[in-house]
Amino acid sequence: MKILQINASTRGPESQSLSVAENLIAKLKSGPGVSVDTMDLFDGSLPAFDANAVGAKMALFTGAEATAAQKETWATVEKIFQRFAAADVYVVNTPLWNNGIPYVLKQLIDLVTQPGWTFGFDPEKGYNGLLTGKRAFVVHASGVYYNGISPNFGSDFATPYLDDWFKFIGVADVEHIHVAPTVVNADYSTTKAEAIVKAEAAAAAA
């Protein structure tokens, strides 16, 4: 089993989503033949999905000849996709930023979500995900927001968005673990312990 760990936090060892995700991965690694590929989205290695990338994509659609710069960019994007597609299990950890996901996580999504790679399309039946038979775990952390709090304290568009995206690309089995709130919380140690228990239980059931 090959795990792709996708870290969308900037906080390194201080990241609460990363800490819970690492507990989950440790549980998954207790089985035989497990390897982990770690993708740190804030390390600056993700290419921009810029004019060259879009130009290369449209050249493929239309049968036009891509420029040298477009071909070079598309080759880089394809390497990111191949690394993504090679995984059997995805473990994503992400903070809640402005009620949604960090921009680098959206950047990764825009890079790999391409027709013929992660999804297909039929004019009569619509879209179908191509990355079937895989599983995803998503660890969410937020400083103030938690499920059930007053709308004055924020919203969570990250959970439904990531759930929908994984299912769109064919990953039907998605488990969400929330560690929240991490800041406005008089008993955060209990909150985190409960999140770790849930994460490890989800991993044990994988």
C-alpha positions as CSV (number, residue, x, y, z in Angstrom):
1,M,0.0,0.0,0.0
2,K,1.4,3.4,-1.0
3,I,0.3,6.4,1.0
4,L,0.5,9.9,-0.3
5,Q,0.7,12.3,2.6
6,I,-0.5,15.8,1.5
7,N,0.5,18.5,4.0
8,A,-1.3,21.8,3.4
9,S,-0.2,23.4,6.6
10,T,2.5,26.0,7.0
11,R,3.2,25.4,10.6
12,G,5.5,22.4,10.6
13,P,5.7,20.7,14.1
14,E,3.2,23.2,15.4
15,S,0.5,22.1,13.0
16,Q,-2.3,20.4,14.8
17,S,-3.8,18.9,11.6
18,L,-0.3,17.5,10.7
19,S,0.1,16.0,14.2
20,V,-3.2,14.1,14.0
21,A,-2.5,13.0,10.4
22,E,0.9,11.6,11.5
23,N,-0.9,9.5,14.2
24,L,-3.2,8.2,11.5
25,I,-0.3,7.4,9.2
26,A,1.6,5.6,12.0
27,K,-1.5,3.4,12.5
28,L,-1.7,2.7,8.7
29,K,2.0,1.9,8.7
30,S,1.6,-0.8,11.2
31,G,0.6,-3.1,8.4
32,P,3.0,-4.9,6.1
33,G,4.3,-3.4,2.8
34,V,3.3,0.2,3.5
35,S,5.3,3.1,2.0
36,V,4.7,6.9,2.5
37,D,5.4,9.7,0.0
38,T,5.2,13.1,1.6
39,M,4.1,16.1,-0.4
40,D,4.6,19.4,1.5
41,L,2.5,21.8,-0.6
42,F,4.2,24.9,0.9
43,D,7.7,23.9,-0.1
44,G,7.5,25.9,-3.4
45,S,7.8,22.9,-5.7
46,L,4.2,23.0,-7.2
47,P,4.2,24.5,-10.6
48,A,1.7,27.3,-11.4
49,F,-1.3,26.3,-13.5
50,D,-0.5,29.4,-15.7
51,A,-0.9,30.5,-19.3
52,N,1.6,27.9,-20.5
53,A,-0.3,25.1,-18.7
54,V,-3.6,26.2,-20.0
55,G,-2.2,26.7,-23.5
56,A,-0.8,23.1,-23.4
57,K,-4.1,21.7,-22.2
58,M,-6.0,23.5,-25.0
59,A,-3.5,22.4,-27.6
60,L,-4.2,18.8,-26.5
61,F,-8.0,19.4,-26.8
62,T,-7.8,21.0,-30.2
63,G,-5.0,19.1,-31.8
64,A,-2.9,22.2,-32.2
65,E,0.9,22.2,-31.8
66,A,1.9,23.4,-28.3
67,T,4.9,25.7,-27.9
68,A,8.1,24.5,-26.4
69,A,7.3,26.4,-23.2
70,Q,3.9,24.9,-23.0
71,K,5.3,21.4,-23.5
72,E,7.8,21.9,-20.8
73,T,5.2,23.1,-18.4
74,W,2.8,20.3,-19.2
75,A,5.5,17.7,-18.6
76,T,6.0,19.2,-15.1
77,V,2.3,19.1,-14.4
78,E,2.1,15.5,-15.6
79,K,4.8,14.4,-13.2
80,I,2.8,15.9,-10.3
81,F,-0.3,13.9,-11.6
82,Q,1.7,10.6,-11.9
83,R,3.0,11.0,-8.3
84,F,-0.6,11.7,-7.2
85,A,-2.1,8.8,-9.1
86,A,0.5,6.3,-7.9
87,A,-1.0,6.4,-4.4
88,D,-3.5,3.9,-3.0
89,V,-4.4,6.0,0.0
90,Y,-4.4,9.8,0.4
91,V,-3.9,11.4,3.8
92,V,-4.5,15.2,3.6
93,N,-4.1,17.6,6.5
94,T,-5.3,21.1,6.1
95,P,-6.2,24.1,8.2
96,L,-9.4,26.0,7.6
97,W,-8.4,29.3,5.9
98,N,-11.1,31.9,5.5
99,N,-13.8,29.2,5.7
100,G,-12.1,27.2,3.0
101,I,-8.8,25.5,2.0
102,P,-5.3,27.0,1.6
103,Y,-4.5,28.2,-1.9
104,V,-1.8,25.6,-2.4
105,L,-4.2,22.8,-1.8
106,K,-6.5,24.3,-4.5
107,Q,-3.4,24.6,-6.7
108,L,-2.7,20.9,-6.4
109,I,-6.3,20.1,-7.2
110,D,-6.2,22.3,-10.3
111,L,-3.0,20.6,-11.5
112,V,-4.2,17.0,-11.2
113,T,-7.9,17.4,-12.0
114,Q,-7.6,16.9,-15.8
115,P,-9.7,15.0,-18.3
116,G,-8.3,11.6,-19.1
117,W,-6.2,11.7,-15.9
118,T,-8.6,11.9,-12.9
119,F,-11.9,12.1,-14.7
120,G,-13.7,11.2,-17.9
121,F,-16.7,12.7,-19.6
122,D,-19.5,11.3,-21.6
123,P,-21.9,13.8,-23.4
124,E,-24.9,11.7,-22.3
125,K,-23.9,10.4,-18.9
126,G,-21.7,13.3,-17.7
127,Y,-18.5,13.0,-15.6
128,N,-17.0,9.9,-14.1
129,G,-14.0,9.6,-11.8
130,L,-11.0,7.5,-13.0
131,L,-9.1,7.0,-9.7
132,T,-11.3,4.3,-8.3
133,G,-10.4,1.7,-5.7
134,K,-8.5,4.3,-3.6
135,R,-9.2,5.7,-0.1
136,A,-8.8,9.2,1.4
137,F,-8.5,10.5,4.9
138,V,-8.7,14.3,5.5
139,V,-7.7,15.9,8.8
140,H,-9.1,19.4,9.2
141,A,-8.0,21.9,11.9
142,S,-9.6,25.2,12.8
143,G,-8.8,27.7,15.5
144,V,-12.3,29.0,16.3
145,Y,-14.8,27.2,14.1
146,Y,-16.3,23.9,15.0
147,N,-19.4,22.0,13.8
148,G,-22.5,23.5,15.5
149,I,-21.0,26.8,16.5
150,S,-23.0,30.0,15.7
151,P,-22.6,31.3,12.1
152,N,-21.0,34.4,13.6
153,F,-17.9,32.3,14.2
154,G,-17.4,31.1,10.7
155,S,-18.3,28.4,8.2
156,D,-16.7,25.2,6.9
157,F,-16.7,25.1,3.1
158,A,-13.5,22.9,3.1
159,T,-15.1,19.6,4.2
160,P,-17.9,19.5,1.6
161,Y,-15.5,20.8,-1.1
162,L,-12.8,18.2,-0.5
163,D,-15.4,15.4,-0.1
164,D,-17.0,16.4,-3.4
165,W,-13.7,16.6,-5.2
166,F,-12.4,13.2,-4.1
167,K,-15.6,11.6,-5.1
168,F,-15.5,13.5,-8.4
169,I,-12.2,11.9,-9.3
170,G,-13.4,8.5,-8.3
171,V,-12.3,8.2,-4.6
172,A,-15.6,7.2,-3.1
173,D,-14.3,6.2,0.4
174,V,-13.4,9.5,2.2
175,E,-13.1,9.9,6.0
176,H,-13.0,13.3,7.6
177,I,-11.5,14.0,11.0
178,H,-11.8,17.4,12.6
179,V,-9.6,18.7,15.3
180,A,-11.4,21.9,16.4
181,P,-11.3,24.4,17.9
182,T,-7.6,24.6,18.4
183,V,-7.3,28.1,19.8
184,V,-10.5,29.2,21.5
185,N,-10.7,26.0,23.6
186,A,-10.3,25.7,27.4
187,D,-9.8,21.9,27.1
188,Y,-7.9,21.5,23.8
189,S,-6.0,18.5,25.1
190,T,-9.2,16.5,25.2
191,T,-10.3,17.8,21.8
192,K,-7.0,16.7,20.3
193,A,-7.1,13.3,22.1
194,E,-10.6,12.6,20.7
195,A,-9.4,13.5,17.2
196,I,-6.5,11.2,17.4
197,V,-8.7,8.3,18.7
198,K,-11.0,8.9,15.7
199,A,-8.1,9.1,13.3
200,E,-6.5,5.9,14.5
201,A,-9.9,4.1,14.5
202,A,-10.5,5.1,10.9
203,A,-7.0,3.9,10.0
204,A,-7.5,0.6,11.8
205,A,-10.7,0.0,9.8
206,A,-8.9,0.7,6.5
